């Protein structure tokens, strides 16, 4: 009895509290002891032929091997019991495509969302061998393309996807699976796999900042630069990295309701705002050079929003204010806010127009128009660093004109 008690106590995980609250978990713990002490007095009746069997979703605890004859919560870990097998009953099922070089947060973030919502999640790869994803994390896929079970949601992460665009088996599996599921969601550059599979034709789509422009390589695709996620029919594409969390919570809200989505976000301690307009690709930093080519410089601060931005550099070479001003003017004049790696697009209408300057002027002023024709003004300032007279602080500011 002591061993069983210890096992049950160890099973009271953080997930238990998130799923049912502290009171439910304590009650589950007490019930498991009570059931153990009274089981010997219960009559063992024959099981009806059509009776369902329920199991605990995989949690890594011993209760993964238990079966139950009624729905409810697992008495050990507190997770919601689901019908055994693949009968079509129970919570939604999520298939996550995984491959070498996949971006970790692209699938781990949505996985946490779907798992917290009670969805059943499994991974699928081309082969059963272990995979190495970004940052060296090792994962073993649950299934291959040949034996993957049915799913309601297909999640396609990003990362090193471009080597897979010509993988006919992988692209073919995405095409086939997309016809079987009710929702397809990509994160980051996973959108390029959807595009290669022909799923973005006639759709609006987005992906990670700095590469979203390249989605224009897919015919009849409307590229969206200023959204954290884009829903277009059964296809949801999200921007980069953590944007997948917002896309997954949105999908939970769509399938189970806003209240359930809010519960999931709170359980994850995630600040979810379904009406938020923040998107990495919409920020104004794209109109400023992020590097001062030809100088030894490092960024010491960079901040702003969609209508203004300020970046400060600490410059150690060149060593005179005049040389630095000259170099910075060249960098500003050459910067046209190009985005995209394979199909670059400028986010400015023409090049910036700089004002004249004297040899002793430490200020730089310029104007430009963005791709929507809105006017912007910029100012740069070069001044000695207080800590070291041989270094300079370069401050670049831009602001959209009202």
NORKANOR-V76602 format. One record per run of one state. SS is the DSSP state (H for helix, E for strand, - for the rest). FROM is the first residue (numbers start at 1). TO is the last residue. If there is no record, write none. Layout:
# NORKANOR-V76602
SS_FROM_TO / SS_FROM_TO
This chain:
# NORKANOR-V76602
-_1_1 / H_2_10 / -_11_13 / H_14_41 / -_42_53 / E_54_56 / -_57_61 / H_62_65 / -_66_66 / E_67_68 / -_69_72 / E_73_73 / -_74_79 / E_80_83 / -_84_92 / E_93_97 / -_98_101 / E_102_102 / -_103_103 / H_104_116 / -_117_119 / E_120_125 / -_126_130 / E_131_132 / -_133_133 / H_134_136 / -_137_137 / E_138_139 / -_140_142 / E_143_144 / -_145_152 / E_153_156 / -_157_158 / E_159_159 / -_160_161 / H_162_164 / -_165_167 / H_168_180 / -_181_182 / E_183_186 / -_187_189 / H_190_196 / -_197_203 / E_204_205 / -_206_211 / H_212_217 / -_218_221 / E_222_223 / -_224_228 / E_229_232 / -_233_234 / E_235_238 / -_239_242 / H_243_256 / -_257_257 / H_258_267 / -_268_279 / H_280_282 / -_283_283 / H_284_287 / -_288_295 / E_296_304 / -_305_307 / E_308_317 / -_318_320 / H_321_334 / -_335_337 / E_338_339 / -_340_344 / E_345_346 / -_347_347 / E_348_348 / -_349_352 / E_353_354 / -_355_362 / E_363_370 / -_371_374 / E_375_384 / -_385_391 / E_392_400 / -_401_402
